[in-house]
Amino acid sequence: MKILSAAQTRALDQATIQAEGITSVDLMERAAAAFTEWLLNRLSVGREVNIFCGPGNNGGDGLAAARLLHQAGQPVRVWLLPPARHSADFTANRHRLPPEVPCAELNTRSLPDLPASAVVVDALFGTGLSRPLSDDAAAVVQHLNSSAASIVAVDMPSGLLTDAPQPADSVVVRARYTVSFELPKLAFFLPQNAEFVGIWEVLPIGLDAGVIHNTPVDNHTIDLKLLTNRLPVRQKFGHKGTYGHALLLAGSYGKVGAAVLAARACLHGGVGLLSLGVPTIGYDIVQTAVPEAMALPHIGQEHVASLPELAPYSAVGIGPGLGQHDDTRATLEKLLREATVPLVLDADALNLLGAHRPLLDLLPPDAILTPHPKEFERLTQPAHHDYHCLELLRAFCHRHQCYVVLKGAHTCVGTPTGNLYFNTTGNAGMATGGSGDVLTGLLTALRAQKLSALDACLLGVYAHGRAGDLAAQQLGEMGLAAGDIVTHLGPALQELVTPSGF
């Protein structure tokens, strides 16, 4: 799914209006109907809804929703910002509002009381906002935020900028839910906006699919449609040699568990053969915990200190639990210089790159790096804000011709072409030690099976999150551990297999 800018979204609305021969009020009615249905499905009967409307089209959405809620028998009350120049569609829906619906102008000296049981619809300002809120609008938003009411934002929390960083101390609605239309906004995926956006959902309203298809973007979501035909069906006569031979270099004294998790994930990711380069202190552990893998001797006593012959392998993953010893750094450098197969780098491999920046210039094309935000900062520089972080991500991937899996609630895959892909699976239960090791093992398995770097990243990130979701369904988020993600990788990947057929 594409992520459009605010300007592109407005152009899409206009193109839909022209293509269908409808008016903008008709399209607004379509959006209001979708929003009202969403809200009614979650409201208890008789619970009053307070809709706060601004002077523009977002306010028009709110007025149309108020009318539809009233027609459905739901108690509703409308509050309007003090006099301002109203949009034509706002005015049209103001005239359509039945006189039975209470509608009052807000007085900032005496704003309405909103008990904890209240439901508030924020229809003050939408995606057209280009500067922070001030004066009466800011006072109203501060009042909403100070209440304990449940706030639902229409399209965008009022005060939140769609495509730009939020100025410090600006006033923004803190919504519990944000309900947008047709396509998500980039702002929804950024950690700095989580306190404003809350739980977000996108409702289809039939915007022109052809225009969406032809609109050039460099931001996308990772969803099932994007992943179609990327993961092939297993061959009936395939054998272990068919699905690649992966090498994982991982583990050190006290951190052999990271190697175990990565190894198990690699095996559950479908690799044909797996060799584990672990230090001697981990040899018995991995032979017992992961009997399907082959453990390599003579890699080092308490940490990885040498590189085995690379000829047998179709992909190499390095980093989980590795440590940052001098001879480990030398081993990493040797790998970067000699490897002719795909590489996946994580954890301490990334920390070594960050501590020894010249090593970055040795990265082979299409290497996959899987940092969390702090590790990425060590590779680049501290970001001023989340949008700056995305700029750094694009620049890093372009300079080094690599793929970066920047881990987070919406893990972002950066590519050498500048395209960014935001993941849509996963849950907060995956914020647990070892989750990243699992991802490294899975990505290494997919690369060993000769999937492209882009396909491996997209499939791996989505399946990793989906496995976490399946695990959370059984265990709950609080009870989820990294090993539970491993257990559910098989079912998650199977959902992505594109069946053969006519």
N, C-alpha and C positions, 0 to 999 in steps of 0.2 A: 504494500500500500504506500502511496506517495504522501509526503508531508509537504503541503503547499504553504507559501508565505501568505500573509494577510492580503497583499495586493493580488496574488494569484487566485486566492479564494474569492475575492470580489469579482475578478474577471470571470471566474467559473460560474458564479451566480448569474452574471449578465449574459453569458453565453447560453446558459440553460433557459433563461427567460426568452431570449431571441429564438432559440431552436424550437421551443415548444409553443411559442406564440402566446405566452402568459404574461401577467404583470408581476411586478416585484411583490405586490401585496399577496398575490396567489402563492408565490414561493414562500413568503413569510408564513402564510396559513399552513403550508405543508410542514414547515419546521415546527410551528406551534403545536400542530396536531401530534407530531411524533413526540415532542417533549411532554405534552399533556398525557399521552398514553403511558409514557415511561413513569411519570409522577403518580398517576392514578394506580398503577400496579404496585406502588410502594406505600401509598397512604392508607391509613385506617379511615373508615367511613366516618364522616362528620368532623374530621380534624381540619381546622381552618388554615388556609394558606394565605400568607402575606406576600404580595408581589410588589417589589420595589422597582419602579420603571424610570429610566432616564429618558432624555428627549430625542434620542435617535432610534435607529432600527432595532437595537437590542431592547429598548423600551417597547417598541412595537411588537416584538416577539412576546414580551411579558403581557401586554394588553390582550393580544390574541389568545394566549394561554389562559388568562383570567376568564375570558368569555367562554372558552371551551370547558374549563373546570366548572363554571357556573351551570352550563348546560348539562353537565354530567351529575349535577346535584351536590357538588363539593363546595362547602363554604369558602369564600375567597374575599379578600380585601386588597384594594390597590392603593399604593402610595406613590405619588409623583414628585419628582424633584421640582423645586420652585421654578417659576416661569423662565423659559428659555426658547430659543428658536427650535421648533420641532421639525423632524423629518416628515416628508409627505406620508410615508407608510405608518409612522407613529400616529399622525393625525387621522388617517383613515381608520385605524383600529381603535382610536379613542372614540370616534363617532359610532363604531359598531358595538362598543361596550354597553350591555344592557343597563338601564338606569337602576335596576335592583342591586347591582354590584356596588358596594360601598367604595368610593374613590375619593381620596383626599390629597391635597397638596401638603407636602412635608414642611414643617416649621422646625428649623434646626434648633430653636430655643426650647422646643417641647416635642421631642421625638417620641414615637409610639413605644409603649412598653412591650417587650418581647419576652415572654416567659420561656423557660427551658422546653416546654412542650410545643412551642411555636415552630411552624415550618415557614422558612423565608425563601422566596425565589429572588435571586439577584439578577435583575434585568436592567441594570443601570447603564453599563457601558460594555461593548463587545470588543471585537477585534480591531475596530477602527481607531482605538485610542493610541495616541502618539506621544503623550506626555503624562507625567504623574497627575493624580487627582489633587484638587485644591478646593478651598472655600466650602460651599454647601455640600458638594459631592463627597469631599474628604470627611466632613463631619458625619454624614450619613453612614459611610462605610465604617468609620470608627465606632459608631453606635452599634451597627450590626455585629462587628467583631467582639464588642464588649458584652454582647448578650450570650446566652447559652443556647440560643435557638439553632435548629438544624438548617444550614444554609445550602441551597442548591443553586449553582451558577448556570445561567443560560449561555452556552457557547464558550464563555471565557470569564473567569472571575474579574469583576470590575476593578480597574486599576492595574491589572497585569498586562504588560506589553507582550505582544505576540511573537515578535522576531528580534527583540533587543534585550539587553540586560536591564534588570530593574534598578533604577536609581536608589541609592541608599536612603533609608527612612521614608520611602514613598508609601502611601497608604493603599493597601490592596485587600479586597475581600478574602477572608479565610473560609473557603467553602468546604463543606463536608463531601459534596459531590459536585462534579462539573459535567454537564451534558452538552456535548458538541454535536456537529452535524457533518455527515458524509466522510470527512477525513480528519484525523487528529492534528493538533497544532504542535509545533516544535517545542513550545514552552512546557507542554505536558510531560516531556521526557527528562527534564533537567532537575537535578536534586534541589537546586536553590528555590524552585517553585513548588515543591511538594506541600509546604504548609498552606499554600493558597489554593492549589488545584484539588487536593484531596483525592478521592477516588473518581477517576474519569471514565466516561463512556461515550462512544460515538454512535449516533443514530443515522441510518440511511434516509435520505430525503429525495433520492432520484436526481441528483445533479448529473449533468451531461458526461457520460462515461467516455465518449470520444475525446472531449476536451481534456479530461483528466489524463487519458492515455497519451495525448500529444503535448502535454505541458511538461517542459523540461525541469527536473528537480535534481538536487544532489542529496536530499534527505529522504529516507524510506523507513518503513517498518518491516520487520521480519515476521511474516505470517504464512499461513499454509499455501496461499495462492502463489507467493513468491517462491516457495520451496518445491512446487510441482516439478517433477521430472529431474530433480537434482540427486535423489538417492535411488539408485537402480535396484531392481529385484535381484536377489541372490540367484546365481546360476545353479541349475539342477545338478550339473556335473562339475561344479566347482569343487576345489579342495583347499587345504590350508595354504598352499602356495599361491592360490588364486587371489587371496585377500590380503596379501602383503605380509612383510616381516618388519615389525617395529622394534626400535631400540629405545628404552627409557633409561636415562642417566639421572638417578635420584637418590635421596637419602643420605643421612650422615648420623653420627652418634646422637641419639635422642630423637631423631626425626625419620626413622625408617618407616613409620606409619604413613608418611606422605608418599613414599615409594609404593607402598601396598595399595593405597587408594588409587593412585594414578594407574598402576598396573591393572587393577581390577576393572577400572573404567575403560582402559584400552581394550581389554578382552571383551567386555560387554559392548564395546563399540564396533565389534565385528572383525577385528584384525585376525588374520590367519595364524600368525606366529608372533610371539613376543619374547624378547630377550631383555633382561633387567641388569643394568650395570649399577650395582649397589656395593658399598664398602663391605669388607669382610664381616664386620660386626652385624650386618643385616642379612647375611647369607642364609642362616638357618631360619630367620623370621620369614623371609619372602618364600623360601622353599616350602614352608609350612602353610603360610597364609594364602599364597597364590601358586598352587602346585601346577597350574597350567602354563606358567611362565618359566623360561629358562634363565637361571641366575648365572651371571658371568663372574668368574674368579679373577683375582689379581687386578682389581680396579683401584684398590686402596684399602687401608686398614679401618680407619674411622670416618673417612669421607672419600668422595670420588677424586682420585688424584692422577688418573691416566685415562687415555682414550683407547677403546678397543679398535680392532680393524673394522672399518665401516662398510666394506664391500657387500656383506650379506643383507644389508637393511634397505628398506624402501622409504623409511621416514625415521627421524630421530626427535624425541622429546627430551628436554633437559630442564632441570630447575627445582622440582618439588623437594623440599627438605635438603637441598644440596649443600648449604653452607657457603662461606665466602673465603675459603683458605687460598693462599697464594697458588698452590699447585692445582686447585680447582679452577682458578682463573686461567691458568695456563692451559688446562684441559679444554675449557670453553673456547679459548682463542684458537687452539689447534682444531677444534671442531668447526669453527667458523671458517677457517682457512681451507680445510680439507673436504668438507661435506659437499657432496654432489646430489644429495637427496633432500627432500623437504625437511625443514626444521620447525619445531615448536618450542618456544622459550618462555619460561614462567619463573616466578618467585625469585630465588637467589641468582638464577642466570640473569634475570633482569637487573637485580641489584648490582651484580658485577659489571654489567654494561653501563649502569648509571655511574658507578664509581670509577670506571675506566672508559671514558667516553670515546677514545680512539677505536675501541672495539666495535662501536656502532658502524663504522665505515666498512667493517668486514662482513656485515650481514648480507647473506646471499639474497637475490631477488625472491620474492614470494615467501619469505620467512614469516611465521606467525608469532606475534608477541602477545602475551595475555596479562597485562598489568592491572592491578587495582589502582585507584586514583593516586595514591601516594607513590607507588612504584613508577607510574607514568610521569609524575612530577620529577622524580629523580632522573628520568631519561631526558626530560625537556627543561621545564622551568615551572615555578608556581604560576597558576592561572589566576588572573584578576577576577574572573567570574566564569560561569559555566559556558557561556558563548565563546569566551576566549579559549577555554579548554578545547572546544571543538575546532577552533582555528589551529591550535597547536597540534591537534590530532591529525588534521588534514595535511599540515606542513610536514610533520614527521613521516607520515606514510608516503608522501610524495618524494621526500628527500631520500629515504632509504628503500623505496620501492617494496615496502613490506605491508603486512596486514596487522592491525593492532586491535585486539579484543579488549576494549576498556570496560572492565567489569563494574557492575552496579545494578540498581533495581531495574533499569532498562539498559542492559549491557549494549554498548555501541561498538559496532565493527567499523573500523576505519580502513580505507582502501587506497592504493596508490593513485587511483583516478580521481580521488576527492569525494567519492560517494560515501555517505555514512548510512548505516543500517542499525535501527534501534530495535531491540528485542521486545517481544510482547508476552513472553512466558516467564514463569518464576514467581517466587514469593519471599517474604521476609524470613521464613524459616531457613532459607538457604544461606543466610548470613551466619555461617558457622565454620569453624576451622576444618580444612580439608576439602571444602566445596570447590576451590580453585584447582586443587590437585586432580579432582575428578574431571574437570573440564580439560585440563592438559592431556590427560590420558585419552579422553574421547577424541580430541582434535588430532592427536598423534595417530590414533587408529584410522580416522577418516583419511588423513593424508597418506598413510601407508597403503590404503586401498585405491590410491591414485585419483582421488577426488581433487579438483582444483583447490587452490587456497581459498578462493572466495566461497565455493560451495561448502568446503569443510567448515569454514567459520560460520556461515549462515545456518547450516544444518546442525552443527555442534552446539552453538549457542542456544538455538531454539529447543533442541532435544534435551539439553542439560536443564534448561528452565522447566520444560514440560515434565521431565522426570521428577524434578522437585515438586511440581504441582501434584503429580500422581502420588508421591510419597506423603505430601501434606494432607491429601484427602483421607489417607489411612491413619496417619499418625498425629495430625495437627502440626501447625507451624512450630509451636514451642518444643515438640518432641522430635523434630527432624534432625538427623545427623548426616554427615557427608556419605557414609556408607549406605544410607537409605536411598540417596540419589543414584548411586551405582546400581542398586537392585532394580530400579525402575527405568534404567536406560534402554533396555531391550524393548519394552512396550512403547516407550516414547519414540524410539527410532522406527519401530514397525509402523506407527501411524504416519510416518513420512515417506514410506516406500510407495513409489508410483507403480501401480500394478500394470503388467503388460496386458495388452488387449488390442482391439481394433480401433 
